[in-house]
Amino acid sequence: MADRTERPHVLMMSEITADGKLTLRKGASSKILMKYMAHETEILLHKTRAAYDAIMVGANTIRIDNSFLTVRLVPGKSPLRVIPCSLADIPLSSNVLGPDAPTLIAVSEKAPDEKVAAIRAKGASVAVAGKEHVELPLLMKILKEKYKVNKLMIEGGPTLNWHMLHHQLVDEIRLIHLPFIVGGSDTPSLVGGMHINSEDEMIRLQLKNHYLCGMNLVSEYDVLYHQE
Ligand SMILES: NC(=O)c1ccc[n+]([C@@H]2O[C@H](COP(=O)([O-])OP(=O)(O)OC[C@H]3O[C@@H](n4cnc5c(N)ncnc54)[C@H](OP(=O)(O)O)[C@@H]3O)[C@@H](O)[C@H]2O)c1
């Protein structure tokens, strides 16, 4: 496991339906589901953002949801927005490239120079963190050492969530449970990636808190991985 002192403390936070889904169907924006969050829960989400140094979502979430990732509903500073995007190919019109908060796009050495230059021209920073793809353990080290990020929250999607867990980079999980079932075998759920082959590979969580926030159940876990 990567040395925890060399990386930020990481919270994974997500809204999920009763059947563990993050959206209505593959390719749909999670903003449709987020409309059904209790106002108190939206406040919780924004308060959490304000308490963290940085917030990270995957490049596909930016392509589909076009998130702002800012603090809007409570007073407080918006965190650094971090997007891993190996080939620097998120749309230049993305809201995260707007002026509302600082943004760091993490790319690989394969990212074309002109795309990197276009992102920089929008005012965002670019960090190279990997040869072919963004290597998340390296990105964590860069965030901690160069950008002084001690607390990072990640807000999905399932591909990023899986890679972060696979590299044992997540310390805590906070789930906002939405009282819906959407179904769909290919509808994105909390964690994507590869299936596991045996129960030895299950990632163990320890429930540490649960409470109602407005009408939404919130559950909080520590991540124990499998060897603890
Ligand atoms: N309910 C919620 O809380 C919530 C939150 C967020 C998202 N969502 C939903 O999730 C869906 C998108 O999820 P997704 O799984 O398709 O994509 P994602 O996890 O948002 O993004 C994955 C992409 O990030 C880039 N990336 C670069 N380096 C990576 C690395 N080391 N590990 C992982 N990803 C890396 C890759 O794109 P490149 O190949 O371009 O580098 C990869 O395809 C959307 O439908 C969105 O609405 C829901």
The ligand as an SDF file (V2000), in Angstrom:
LIG
                    3D

 48 52  0  0  0  0  0  0  0  0999 V2000
  -24.1100   10.2040   -8.6750 N   0  0  0  0  0  0  0  0  0  0  0  0
  -22.8840   10.6730   -8.5490 C   0  0  0  0  0  0  0  0  0  0  0  0
  -22.4650   11.0260   -7.4450 O   0  0  0  0  0  0  0  0  0  0  0  0
  -21.9780   10.7930   -9.7440 C   0  0  0  0  0  0  0  0  0  0  0  0
  -20.7740   11.4620   -9.5860 C   0  0  0  0  0  0  0  0  0  0  0  0
  -19.9000   11.5330  -10.6720 C   0  0  0  0  0  0  0  0  0  0  0  0
  -20.2440   10.9500  -11.8730 C   0  0  0  0  0  0  0  0  0  0  0  0
  -21.4220   10.3220  -12.0200 N   0  0  0  0  0  0  0  0  0  0  0  0
  -21.7670    9.7030  -13.3120 C   0  0  0  0  0  0  0  0  0  0  0  0
  -20.7350    8.8160  -13.7070 O   0  0  0  0  0  0  0  0  0  0  0  0
  -20.7190    8.7430  -15.1360 C   0  0  0  0  0  0  0  0  0  0  0  0
  -19.2960    8.8780  -15.6360 C   0  0  0  0  0  0  0  0  0  0  0  0
  -18.5030    7.8730  -15.0610 O   0  0  0  0  0  0  0  0  0  0  0  0
  -17.3880    7.0820  -15.8930 P   0  0  0  0  0  0  0  0  0  0  0  0
  -17.0650    5.8770  -15.1050 O   0  0  0  0  0  0  0  0  0  0  0  0
  -17.8510    6.9190  -17.2850 O   0  0  0  0  0  0  0  0  0  0  0  0
  -16.1820    8.0780  -15.9460 O   0  0  0  0  0  0  0  0  0  0  0  0
  -15.2960    8.8700  -14.8530 P   0  0  0  0  0  0  0  0  0  0  0  0
  -14.9260    7.9670  -13.7480 O   0  0  0  0  0  0  0  0  0  0  0  0
  -15.9510   10.1630  -14.5470 O   0  0  0  0  0  0  0  0  0  0  0  0
  -14.0110    9.2350  -15.7190 O   0  0  0  0  0  0  0  0  0  0  0  0
  -13.1700    8.2180  -16.1370 C   0  0  0  0  0  0  0  0  0  0  0  0
  -12.1700    8.7960  -17.0950 C   0  0  0  0  0  0  0  0  0  0  0  0
  -11.1950    9.5710  -16.3890 O   0  0  0  0  0  0  0  0  0  0  0  0
   -9.9900    9.5460  -17.1220 C   0  0  0  0  0  0  0  0  0  0  0  0
   -8.8560    9.0820  -16.3670 N   0  0  0  0  0  0  0  0  0  0  0  0
   -7.5880    9.4640  -16.5960 C   0  0  0  0  0  0  0  0  0  0  0  0
   -6.7520    8.8310  -15.8190 N   0  0  0  0  0  0  0  0  0  0  0  0
   -7.4780    7.9940  -15.0750 C   0  0  0  0  0  0  0  0  0  0  0  0
   -7.1430    7.0490  -14.0990 C   0  0  0  0  0  0  0  0  0  0  0  0
   -5.8760    6.8480  -13.7180 N   0  0  0  0  0  0  0  0  0  0  0  0
   -8.1200    6.3400  -13.5360 N   0  0  0  0  0  0  0  0  0  0  0  0
   -9.3880    6.5550  -13.8910 C   0  0  0  0  0  0  0  0  0  0  0  0
   -9.7740    7.4320  -14.8300 N   0  0  0  0  0  0  0  0  0  0  0  0
   -8.8250    8.1580  -15.4180 C   0  0  0  0  0  0  0  0  0  0  0  0
  -10.1920    8.5470  -18.2480 C   0  0  0  0  0  0  0  0  0  0  0  0
  -10.5040    9.3190  -19.3970 O   0  0  0  0  0  0  0  0  0  0  0  0
   -9.3780    9.5530  -20.4800 P   0  0  0  0  0  0  0  0  0  0  0  0
   -9.1990    8.2240  -21.1470 O   0  0  0  0  0  0  0  0  0  0  0  0
   -9.9300   10.6020  -21.3290 O   0  0  0  0  0  0  0  0  0  0  0  0
   -8.1560    9.9490  -19.7210 O   0  0  0  0  0  0  0  0  0  0  0  0
  -11.3860    7.7450  -17.8090 C   0  0  0  0  0  0  0  0  0  0  0  0
  -12.1200    7.2140  -18.8690 O   0  0  0  0  0  0  0  0  0  0  0  0
  -21.6050    9.8500  -15.6480 C   0  0  0  0  0  0  0  0  0  0  0  0
  -22.8140    9.2880  -16.1120 O   0  0  0  0  0  0  0  0  0  0  0  0
  -21.8490   10.7130  -14.4300 C   0  0  0  0  0  0  0  0  0  0  0  0
  -23.1220   11.3180  -14.4750 O   0  0  0  0  0  0  0  0  0  0  0  0
  -22.2970   10.2360  -10.9680 C   0  0  0  0  0  0  0  0  0  0  0  0
  1  2  1  0
  2  3  2  0
  2  4  1  0
  4  5  1  0
  4 48  2  0
  5  6  2  0
  6  7  1  0
  7  8  2  0
  8  9  1  0
  8 48  1  0
  9 10  1  0
  9 46  1  0
 10 11  1  0
 11 12  1  0
 11 44  1  0
 12 13  1  0
 13 14  1  0
 14 15  2  0
 14 16  1  0
 14 17  1  0
 17 18  1  0
 18 19  2  0
 18 20  1  0
 18 21  1  0
 21 22  1  0
 22 23  1  0
 23 24  1  0
 23 42  1  0
 24 25  1  0
 25 26  1  0
 25 36  1  0
 26 27  1  0
 26 35  1  0
 27 28  2  0
 28 29  1  0
 29 30  1  0
 29 35  2  0
 30 31  1  0
 30 32  2  0
 32 33  1  0
 33 34  2  0
 34 35  1  0
 36 37  1  0
 36 42  1  0
 37 38  1  0
 38 39  2  0
 38 40  1  0
 38 41  1  0
 42 43  1  0
 44 45  1  0
 44 46  1  0
 46 47  1  0
M  CHG  2   8   1  16  -1
M  END
$$$$
